[in-house]
């Protein structure tokens, strides 16, 4: 268990902190043999969750405005989805169809993008989804809920068109599974790339991948 003090943003845990917490870079203060403390920061909480420590939400009503289309309100389970996605850099969301996973993952990504912007860094995301829902689900959700605050491009068409769209600086690149293979091939058991595939591989500012299989969602991002 833990105690969280919102005014100071400090989390207090009983006992002695696991040595691996500090090894990965968590900011831990051991308070004798009885307890240890840490600040509620994104990196600290990601590391704590990696070692199965319980943590308070990193996204809440005090630090995030939950962008959503007029007439709707964020639901409690959507906030849980978003927090889980942010705190676990490699995760699956196996929620049932209709549980509004798409917007939850967009919130998680938007929060990470805001964190990166505060550090003066770029954080872009690629969404891989079936061709039939690139625009009708993902594009529509970004447009309706963020109202121009987040930008996107749908990477379809021939290789030249995809490469041209990828070269544009936007927040989300949305593409179908076959699209990411354009310009890549296998030779003697190794992946070779050129053109669009190489251009995509070279984009270090794309720090998150969301894979939508319609019935479930998975995301991956690196620790900041």
N, C-alpha and C positions, 0 to 999 in steps of 0.2 A: 504494500500500500504506500501512499505518499500523502504529503500535505502541500497544497499549492496556495501561495499568497499572491493574489492578482496585483495588488498595489506595487509590490517589489518585483514581481515576475519571477519569484524564487520558488523552486520545488524542493521539498525536503523529503529524503528517504531514510528509513531506519537502517542501521547496520553499516557495514563497510562496503564501499563501492568495489565492484568487480574490476580487477586491473585492466582488462581489455577495454573498458570504457575510456580510459586515458590514452591507451595505445592508439585508438582510432581518432583521438583528438577531442573527445568530449571535455568541456570545461567543468571540472568537478572540484569541489572543496570538501575534504574530509573533516568532519567535526568530531574529533576524538574517535572513540570506538562505537559510539551510539548512533551516529547519523552522518549522512553526507548531503550536500546541497548542490544545486545547479540552476542556471537560468533557463527559462523557457525560450530557447531559440530553436530554429528549425534543425540545425545540425545536431545540437545536443539531443533533441527528442528523437531524431532519426536513429542515432546511435543507441540510445536507451531502448528503443523498440527493437532494434536488431538483436539485443540481448534479453528481450521479453520483459523489460520493465514496464509497468503501467505508466501512462503519461496523461496529462491533461490535453485537451484539444489545442492544436497549434493555430487553427482557424476558428474564430468565434465572432460574435457580434461586436466585440470591442475593437477588432483589428481588420474586419472585412465587411463589405457592404452587400455581398451576395447579389450581384447583378441578375435581374430576372425581368421577363416581360411584364408589362402592366397587367394587373388583375390576378397575378399569381404570387405566392409566397414560398420561400424555401421550406421544405419539409424536414423534420428532424432526421429522418434516415438519409436524406440527401447530404446533410451536413456531416453525418458519420461517414458516408461514402467518400466525401471530399477529403476529410481529415485522414482517413485510412490511406488514400492514394498519395497524399503528400508525405506521410510519415513512413511509407514503405516504398523505397525507390523501385523495387521490382515486385509487382503485385498483380493479382487477378481480382476482378469484381464479378462474382457469379450470381448477382442479383437477377431476379426473374425479369422477363420482358415487361415493359411498362412501369418499371420502378424509377425511371428518369435518371438512369446512369449517365447518359450523355452530358447533361448539364452539370451533374456532380463532378465529372472529370474535367469539364471546362472550367469550373470554379477552381479546382485544384491547380490546374495549369495556370490560370490567371493569377492565382496567389503566388505561385513560383515565379512567374514573370515579373510581378511587382517586386518580389524580393531581389531578383536579379537586377532590376532597374535601379533599386536603391544602392546596389553595389557598383553601378555603372557598367553592368555586363548585359550581353544579349542572351536571351533565352527563347528559342523558337521550338516549335513542336511539329512533328509529322504524324498525321492520323492516317492509318491504313485501314480501309473498310471496303465492303463490297461496293462495286460500281453503282448499284441501284440506290445507295443511300448517301453517297458522297455529298450531294447538294441538298437532297430532300431532308436529310437528318442532320448531318454535321454542319453544312453550310448554313442551313436555315436556323439551327440552334445558335450559332455564333452571331448571325445577323439579328435575330429577334431579341436575344438577351443582352448583347453587348452594345448594340446600336452604334456601331462605328468605332467603339473604343478598342476593339480587337479586329485585326484584319486577317483575311485568308485568301488562298488561291486553291482552286481545284485542278490538280495536275492530270489532265487527260489529253488525248490526242496523240499525234506522232511524237517522235523523240525530240524534234526541234521545238515543238510547241511546249512540251513538258519542261525542257531545259530553259526556255525563255521564261516560263512562269516561275520556275524554281529560283531563277536569278533575281526575281523581285523580292524585296525585303518586306515580309509580312510575318504575322505571329504564327499562323497555322498553315501548313501545307497538307492538303487532303488528297490522298491517292489510293488507287485500288491495288490489291496484292500483285497482280501481273505487272503493274506499272513500275514498281520498284526494281524489277528485273531487266528493264530496258537498258541495253548496253552492257549486260553482264552475261558471262557464260562460264561453263566448267571446262577445264583442260587439265588432264592428268590429275584429277582429284582436287584441283585448286580453283578457286573462284578468280576469274579475270574480269576486269572492268575497264570500260572506256565510256566516253560520251556522258549520257545522263546519269548512269549508275556511278561513275567516278565523280561527277559533279556533286551528287548527293552524298557520297562517302566523304568528300572533302569539306562538307559544311559542319564545322565544329560548333557553330552557334545553334545547331539543332540538337538540343540536349534531352529531348523527351520523345519517346515513341508511344503512341496509343494505338493498340490493335483492337478493332471492333469486329467481332464475329457475330453481331446482331443479338445473340442470346447472352453474351458475356463480354466483358471488356478487360483488357490487360494494359498495364502501362509500365514503362521503365524510364527512370531518369537517374542521373548520377548525383551523388552527394555533392552539395555546393562546397 
